[in-house]
Each structure stands twice: as structure tokens, then as C-alpha cells.
Amino acid sequence: MTLRALLPLAQSARFSLFMPFKALNLSEPVLRGVQAAGYSDPTPIQLRAIPVVLSGRDLIASAQTGTGKTAAFALPVLTRLGAHGRAPRVLILEPTRELAAQVETAFRDFARFTDIRPLAVFGGVGYGLQRSELKRGVDVIVATPGRLVDFLKTGEISLRDIQILILDEVDRMLDMGFLPVVKDIIARCPKERQTLFFSATVPPEIAAVASFALRNPERIEVGINRSVNASVNHAVYPVAHHQKFELLEALLAKTEFDSVLIFSRTKHGADKIARRLKTANHSVAVLHANRSQNQRIEALAGFKSGKYEVMVATDIAARGIDVAGISHVINYDVPENPEDYVHRIGRTGRAQAVGDAFTLVTPENASDLRDIQRFIGQKIPELKLEGFNYAPIVAAPERPPEQRGQRGGGGQRGGYRGGPGSGGQQGRGSQQRASEGGWNRFGGEGGGRRGR
């Protein structure tokens, strides 16, 4: 058979792998972008959301983190846009600079065979480059609210031609701190538009607040709204407060990891953990809001490239980074809000890979742990590190409700079938075993007060 005769067969074989995406009525240039990006089969959220977005209906979509939500709106949006236009037609609001940059990169990748121009607009950097790109003309603006408002005030961005408005990580975007500015931005968009909300968690109270922006939206929930991604094995490690860092070092020494993301509640705490890990000869990056934008970019790029084996971050990274190959997440501090637990440990086990997540829990965290377990609808396995010289753990008094967080509460008990870590799976290469006893010595697994 001649080479000319073989060519159609080769082309057919090349596109056969992407027939599932082709069946979703995406445009040919976008399908080529999907292929170049290395995607094969659509994820469940993509299968369900793409037809809705293409239809022009409003949408509230929730799915576990790491399941492909960005492509679920990027691919149909690019298909609907078709070609480059004169003014911005799509606005995507993001809660963090890192997430805005990542979503813009995804749009550029998927749109590489089109002339559509996306632009990320966020603070922490100068206005010059963003201003010059706006003058050249863009179709898609991916923005954090603060910098977007700056450009709206100067008239350098107009939203009068916006056809599609997307709020990503909607539960955080509509948190009380963002709500006034988000309402102002939405009011500047045409009433006749498509509005899409995407997030890993959409609590009922947040969905109710968001109703002012939506018209008869379709609702899609893939998996359980408050559950942990099934590809993540997660566990808690009880420890006395003064031994937390010692246990962290021991876990790193006994765990076979590729890269580790460590979460701290505070910026000062993240800096302190990073300094101590550097002293112990770990290569460490730091990511939090007090770092300059150049420092944040360098830290994230170094972590992605493997220059840094460990990144210590605040919750700015819980939703703001998508790094392939994060094998482990360690919550050095228990998150204040139960939904942040889902987002934090969702940084590993992404794109159907397997990951491990450990949480260091002191007696003072007993109430927070109970709230998390209620939120995700399962008891998190409790492990002890073999060979570690544990100090006695003394139960702490229950904190009054007014000293605890105000959000979350009330997970779907019993809705999580099977589930990660339900049998106490061990982290790869680590010497761990399920501990005896349980949280009863910290005041009992049940009976804590709700209403975070």
C-alpha cells in the first residue's frame, strides 16, 4: 500500500481516540487543541457540562476537584466563540492570581488552532503588559475582581459585549469578602448573557446567594458535592502540639514521595515551616499572599519543574494550583473550614492519578476534625507512624462555638460509599499502621457541636 493510501487511515486512527470529544459537537479547531493537549476521554463533568454550555443555558456545576472542570467550560466556550472578535465576549472571574493564570493557559492551549485571544488580568504585577494586550484586542478575559475593577474604572475594559460570564470556584468567589464587588461586576454585564458557575463545592446557602445572577439554571453534580476525590487516600495523624514539626520531618523521611504540598493556616506559619525544612536540607518553595507576584510565580514554576520537592503554602494554593504529579498533601494545620479540606487534599490525586493526604491533628483540633468528617460524610482513618516516639496526648477542652469558624457544617452522612482511605490505606513507601483507640480520647468522634 502506498504512503498516500495509508495517510487517510493514519488520520482516522489519530482522531478515533478523540471520538468521544468529537461526539460532543466541539469545533474542529478545538478538537485539534484537545488532541494537542493530550486529552483522551472526557471526564464525567465534561460529558455533562459541555452540551449544556453549548446550548446557551445557565449552569451551576459542581464536581470534585481535579476532575477537569476548566475544560468543561473552556472547550464549549471556545467552540461558541468561533473566531477572534472586536471586543471581549467572555469574562471568567477567579479568586486567586494563580488560578487566573492557569485558566488563561488552558484557554491558550485549547485555542492554539484558532485566532481567539485570551488574557489574564490580575494584580501583583504592573499594568503595562495587560494594558497593551487589551489595546490589541482580546476575546476572553480571565480576571481577579480587584484588577478587573481597576480597568473598569479607567474604561480600558468594557463589559457591554460580554456574552458568557463564568464564576469559577463560586463558593469562594461569592464568600462575603467578594460578594459586593462581584455583584457590581455582574451588574455591568448585559442582562442577556449566559452565566456559568463552577466549583468543587456549592453549599446551598451560597447557591441561594448566587440566584440573583442566574436565569433558570441547569444543575449538574458529579460525585458527591462534599466528598473527597476517590483517587486520594487520606488519613489523620494525632500528635501533641509540640511534636508537630518533629512528626512532619519523620513522615517526610519515611514516605516515598515525588512532590509534597504542605498547608499552613497562616502566612507566618508557612514561613516558619519552610525555614525549618530548609535547615533540614529540603528544597522548599513558599506560596502565600505576602509574597510578591514574582516570588509566587518563581515558587510555583520551581515546584512544577521539580526544582523544589516541597511547597509550603496557605489556602491560597488550595484552589490556585494545578501541578501534575503532587504525590502527597500534608495538612500541617487543620483547615478552619471543612470545605477547604476537600480543596486542599484535592491538589493530589488529580486527573485520575493516585495521591495520599495526611493531616496532623492535635487535641485542640478535635472539633475541627469532627466538622470535617460530618462535611465529607465519613470518618477519616487514624494512623500512627511506626518508630516515632510519641509524647502523651492530653485531651483539650472543647472550644466554645463563638471561637470556631462560622461556615460549613452538616455533611451528607452515609452518602460516601466505599471511599478513599476507608480501609486505612498506607501511604506509598511509608511505615504506617492504623492506631488503636481513636478520637474518643479527644472527646469522642460524635456529639460535637455543628454550625461552623
N, C-alpha and C positions, 0 to 999 in steps of 0.2 A: 504494500500500500504506500502511496506517495506521501510526502510530507504535507502537501496541500490537502490531501484527503483526510489525513489524521487531524488537522487543525480544528475542524468543527467538533470532532469527538473530544479533543482536549478541552475546548471551550465548554462543551456540555458537561464534562466531568468537573471542571472548575466551578461551574455555577450550581451543580447538583447539590453540593454541600450547603448552599445557601438558599435552597428552595423554600425552607420554612420562612425565611425573611421575605423572599420574593412573593410568597403567598399572602403576605400582609399588605400588598399593594403599595410598597415603597417604590420610589422612583429609581430608575436605573442608575443614575449617578450616586444616589445614596446607597444603593446596594453594593456598588463598587467600593464605596467608602467603608461599608460594613466588612467587606472581604479584606480590604487592606488593613483594617484594624484587627483582624484575626478572629472575628466573631464567627461562631458556627451556628448553634441552635438558639433561638430566642428563649429567654427565661420566662417563667410564668407571668411576671408583671409586664414584660414586654408584649407577650402574646395577648394579654387582656387590655392593656392600655393603648397600644398603638392604633387599633381600629377606632377607639373612642376619640382619640386626638384627631385622627384623620377625618372623622365625621363632623368635627367642629363643635361638639358638645363640651360643656364644662365638666370638670372631673375632680374628684377627691380620691387620690390613690395612696394606699399605704402598703408597704411591703418591708420585710426585714432588710436591714442594712446589708449592703454587699450583693444585692440581687439584681442590679442592673437598672436602677430607676432612671439614671441620666439618659441612657439610650432609649428608655421607654418614652421619653418626651422629645429627645433630640432628633431621632430618626423621622418620626412623623412630622415634626415641625419643619425640618429641612425639606421634606417632600412637599409640604404645603407651600413653602416659600417659593420653590422652583428656581428662581434666578435673582440676581442682585437687583435691588431697587434703589429708590432715591432717598428713602428715609427709614429710620428704624421701625421695624414692624413687629418685633418680638422683644419683650422685656422679661428677664429672669432675675428675680431677687434672691440673694443668698445671704446667709447670716455671717459668713466669715470670708476674709480675703482669700484664704487657701482654697475654699470651696468654689469661690467665683473663678479663680484661675483654673482650677481643674475642669469645671464645666465648660469654660471657654475652650480649653484644649480639646475636650471631647468633641465639641462642635466643629472645631477646625479639622480634626481627624476625619469625622464623618462627612464633612463638606469638602474634602480635598479635591473631588472631581466636579465641583460646582464653582460658581463665582460668588457665592454667598460669603459675606464678611461678618464674622463675629468679633466682639470687642469686650474685654473685661474692664470694668470700671470700679476701682476700689481705692481706699485711702492708704496712707503709709508710704506712698511714692509721690513723685512730682506730677503735676497736671500736664506737663508738656506733651509727652508721647500720647496720652489718652486724648488730649485736645486735638492733636494733629490727625489722629486716626478718625476722630469724629468728623473733622472737616473733609476727609477723603470720602466719607460715606460708609455707614455700616448698616447691616440688616438685623443683627441680633446683639442686644446689649445684655451682658451678664454683670449685675451690679450688686454691691452692698449699698444699703439705704443711704448712709451718710454721704458718700462721694456722689451718688446719683443726685441727691438733693442739691449739692453744691453746683452741679452742672445745670440743673433745672432752674436755679435762681439766676444764673448768668445767661440763660437762654441758649446755651450751647447744646442742650439736649431738649427736644420736644417729644412729648408722648402722644401727640394728636393722631399719629398714624399707626399706633400700636394695635395690632390685630390679635395677638396672643400674649397674655400675661401669665407668667408662671411664678409661683411661690414655692421654692424648694426648701426642704426641712421646715415645713409650715408650722409645726408646733413651736419651734424656736423663733421663727420669724414673727409669729403673732403673740409671742410672750409679751408681757406688759411693757417691757422696755422698748420694743419695736413697734407696738401697735399704733401709736399716734402718727409716726412718720409713714408707716405702711399704708394707713388709711389715706393720708394726704397724697401719696403716690398713686394709689388706686383711683382716687378722685380725679386725677389729672389724665387718666386713660379714657379713651372713648367708651361709652356705655355699651355700644355694640362691639363686643370683643369676645374671645374665648378665654376663659380663666381656668388654670390648672393648678391644683395643689398636690404636691408630692411630699411624702415624708415616711420615715420608718415607723413613727407613732403618731396617731391622730386622736388624742383623747377627746371624748365627747364635748367637754367644756370648750376646748379650742375650736372644734368644728362648729359649735354654736356661734362663737365669736366671729368666725370666718364667713358666716352665712351672708353678711352684707355684700360680699364680693362675688357671689356665685348665683347663677340662674339655673335652677332645676338640675343640679349636677348629678352625673353618674357617680356611683361609689364603687370602688374596687378595693378589696382587701385580699392580699395574697399572704397565706400563712396566718398566724395569729398576731393581731395588731401589737401585742405587748410581749411577744415571745422572742427568745434568743434564736439566732440562726442555727439550724440543726447541724451545721458543719463545725460548730465551736464546742469544744469540750471545756467546761468551766467548773471551777471549784473554789472554795474558800479555805484559807489557812488561818485559824485562830492563833493569836500571838499576843504576848504582853506588849504594851505600847513601847517600852524602852528597848524591845528586841526587834522592832520592825525592820530597821535597816540591816541588822545582822541576818535576819531571815531572808531579806531580799538578796543579799550577797550570796547566801547559801543556795538559794533557788537558782540564781544565775550560774553558780559554779556546777550545780548538779543537773541542770537542764540542758539538753541538746537543742539549741535554738539557732535560727537563721538571723532573725532580727527581732528586737523586743521593743514594744512601746509601753512606757511606764507612765501612769497617770497620777498626778498630784492635784489636790483640791486648790492649792494656792500657787501663785507665781513665785513667792519667796520659797515655798517648799520645793518647787521644781528646781530652782537654782541650787538649793542646798543638797538635794539628792544627786543632782548632776555633778556638783563639785566632789562629793564623796565617792561617786562611781569613777570619776576621772582619777582620783587619788588611788583607787584600786585597779588602775590600768585598763579601764574600759574606754572604748571610743564612744563619746557621748555627744548628742545634739540636744539642744533645748529649744522648746517652742512654747511661747506664751505671749500675751498681749503687750507686755512691757519690752519685748524685743523689737528692734527696728525691723522694717519690712525687708531690708536687705539681709539682716540676720535670720529672719524667718525663712526667706527664700533659700538661703545657703544651707540652713539646717535641714529643711525638707529635701532639697536636692541631694545633700550628702547622705541622708538616711535612705533615700530611694536608690542611690548608686552603690550603697554598701560601704561608703567611707566611714559612716557611723553605724555601729552594731546596735546601739541603744539610743532611743529618743525619749527624753523626759518632757512631758507636756501637761498643760492644764486641759480643761474641757474644750478649749479652742480646737484641739485636734480630734475630739470625739466625733465631730461631723465634718471636719475640714480637710481630711487627708484620705487619699485612696492609694496606698502603696502596696504593690504586689509583693507577696512573699513575707508579710509580717507573720511570723510563726507563733508569737506569743504576745499577749497583752497582760500586763500586771497592774492591777489597781493598788498602788501603794496606799492610797487613801480611798475609802469607800465613797462613792459619789453621793452628794446630798439628795439628788432627785432620782427616783427609781428608773425613769425613762433614760437617764444618762447612762445607767448601767448597760442597757441594751445597745446604746450607740457606742459606748467605749469598747465593749468586747466585740462588737461588730467590725472593728478595724482588722481583726484577724478572721480567718475562715471565709475570705471573700472570693467571689466568683467560683463557688463550689469547691474551693480548697479547704483543707482541714486546718484548724488552728486551736490553740489552747489559751485559756484565760484564767488567771489566778487573782484572787482578791485577798489582801492581808486585812484581817479583821481583828480589832481589839475589843475588849469588853465595852468600851464606850460606843461602839458601832452596832451593838445588838439591835437597837430599834431600827436603825437604817437597814440592816440586813433583813429584818422581818418585813419591812416595807417593800424591799426589792423582791423578795420571794412572793409576796402577795401580788405584786405588779406583774411578774412574769408567770405566775401560776404554777410554780414548782419550788421544791426545796433544793437548794444548791448543795451538792456533795461537799462534805467537810474532810479535808486531808491534813496529814501531818508529814513533815519531811523527815525521813529516816536519818538518824545520826545527828540531828540538830538538838542541842542541849537547851530544851525549853525551860524557861523560868515559870514558876507557878502563875496561873492566870486567876486573878481575883475579879469576881463579878462587879460591874459598875452599877450604880443606881440608875434607874430609868430616868431619862431626861423628860422634863415637863413638855407637853405638846407645844407651848408657845416658843420653846427654844429649838424646835425642829422646823424643817422646811415646810412650805405651805402648799406644794404641788403634789400631784400624783395620787397614789393610794388605790387600793381595790382592784388588784389584777384579776384575771379570769381564772379562778381556781378550777382546776380539772380540765382546762382547755388545751393543755400541752401534753400531747400523747407521745410516749417514748421520750425523745428529747435528749439534748446533749448532756453528757456527764451524768445521766440518771443512774448509771451503774458505777459511778466514780472512776471514769476512765483516767488512766495515768497520762501525764504529760510525756512527750517523747523524750526518751533517754534520761528521765529524772527518776530518782529513787524516792517514790512516794507511796504511801498506803493510806487507806481510809482510817480515820481516827476512831477510837471508841468513845462512847458517850455522845455528846452533841451539844447543841446550843442550850440545852436545859441548864447547864451550869452558868450560863449568862442570863438566865431569867426565863428560859423556855422558848421553843420555836414558835408557839402560838400565843395568842392572848394579848399581843402588843396593841397599842392604840393606832388607829388609822388616821387619815386626814393629814398627810404631809403638806 
